[in-house]
Amino acid sequence: MQPLVSVSHLVKEYGSGANRFRALNDVSLDIHAGQVLVLMGPSGSGKTTLISVLGGILSATSGSVRIDGREIVGMSESQRPALRRDLFGFIFQGFNLFPALTAEENVAIMCKLKHVPQPARAAANLLESVGLADKRNAYPADLSGGQKQRVSIARALAGHPRILLADEPTAALDSVSGRKVLEILSGLARQNNRAVVIVTHDPRVLDYCDRIVTIEDGRVGSDELRRHIRPTPGDIA
Amino acid sequence: MGILAWKNLFYDRVRLIVTLTGIVFALVLIAIQFGMFLGFLDTAANIVENNSADLWISAPGIPHVNGGSPIQEAKRWKALQVPGVTHTANFSIFFVNWKLPNGAFETCQIAGFDLDSGMGGPWNLVAGRVEDLRGEDTVIIDDLYKRKLGVHNIGETLEINGKRARIVGFTHGIRSFTTAPYVFTSFKNAQNYIPMREEETIFILLRTAAGADRNAIKTGLLATIPGIEVFTRDEILSRTRNYWVFGTGAGTTTLMGAMLGLLVGIVVVAQTIYAATIDHLKEFGTLKAMGATNGQIYQVIILQSTLAAVMGYVLGISVALAIVHSTADTDLLIKLPWPVALGIFGLTLFMCMSASLLSIRKATTIDPAMVFRG
């Protein structure tokens, strides 16, 4: 079974000369479809840098990152937006919703960006899938933290991306809202055969994940498989 | 992306008001300053522009049409001998003192014209008849200057340079750049008011045969009549305009005011649109992280600027037109013809686009990784 994401000897450095800093140091990692992988580690260990490189937001200094069979290290800046648009859904700690748009418009704008047919209807369906059908016309300011994060998940699901990258998705949520969000995320990985990568400090997340990878000083510290993932047709053979 | 631009613009009402105020302020400044400049061009030489003469003969070296000095009227007959000249007429413009009812004096300009040819006569007559100027001591003034000259109705009598003058008509909208109103009268009456000998005139106005070469006639006149200067209509028009509008600095000042308005406008609009973009920088970063291209982010910013430009223009041009309308019955002429209004729309778009270019640069250099920084 070929992994959906394959990271090999990945190095990411910031700065140059005497100010050079190595944020990721020889990271190798495979992520399979259907898997919920949690990246844990102390602040500054390189977790966010790792998902930024995985998501094609930051370029790697060296090594290899293959997403769905495509090598992204060395990919030009002009090719990256299409990669991010077509393969990834992003969920942010601060939600990053557009305050001027309603919940449905926030999702629909991503549907349009991803050329999803009938974006308004698709957005309504996605909001329904995260239990927010009745909040379609609400503005972010009128939503609770948990509801905002669910809108953010619906937006990330626009265009059915293969990989969801979530940065501290429960950090700003109370325990009830946090569990609801985690149930949705783990369900999305299992039902829709996609990989979900969650960067977190939140121990509640561990109940919902298949695998825990710790990052320490830019290296993989431990890699613990909590549940075996059944290979699915979505994996590349 | 259109909906994001539209809703972003209206989301923060205070910022929208600030942005539109900046655009409206700049537009009104540009429109009014440029309108005043056009008004100056119009009033500086309206007495020439509305004169049907093809050629003007004057004393040599006059600085402008309001600065002529006497020449012998007899030269008129010599001019008639030059091939191509069909009609000649005397015409005088001269500064005089108008005695107000309270005993004070106001400076005016007598425009004494030949009633038979009509060259140099009044236009836009709204009361009375030009023919009434055949009567002795009769004058026509513009109704914009009634108050200034202490006149209310036709039939009133006043004094010009100590001589009686009776109002027989009013024009509307004949303004004077010098602020000394024109007082139209027959050439014969004008001779009473102007300190000039009977055989003298200030200008000799000529009509030429249809299709005649006016430059050739001008050369013929200069060769035949010594001690004169000959102008085509365009020549005396531009000499007069250049003197009053540029020579006095009035036109340059208003043009510079318009340029300043443009600069202030660009700065104000740039600042507000730039600040609006900075406010939405995280949103643009989010869009970029999620796969939007720089081109799609440009679209949002440019659309926001265009919407602001259109709204600002509609408001700004409405204010400018209201100001123009409110000055219609004053001695200050502000012109805002539709090609200028259209040009100002182009200028508004240019200002807003230039401003958005500055913010585009900022938006496209966003590090998309910023979205992971809380």
Interface residues (C-beta under 8 A of the other chain):
Chain A: T48 I51 S52 G55 I57 L58 P81 A82 L83 R84 R85 D86 F88 F90 F92 Q93 G94 N96 F98 P99 A100 L101 E105 I109 M110 K112 L113 K114 D167 E168
Chain B: M1 I3 L4 K7 N8 F10 Y11 K282 E283 T286 L287 K288 A289 M290 G291 A292 T293 Q296 P368 A369 V371 F372 R373 G374
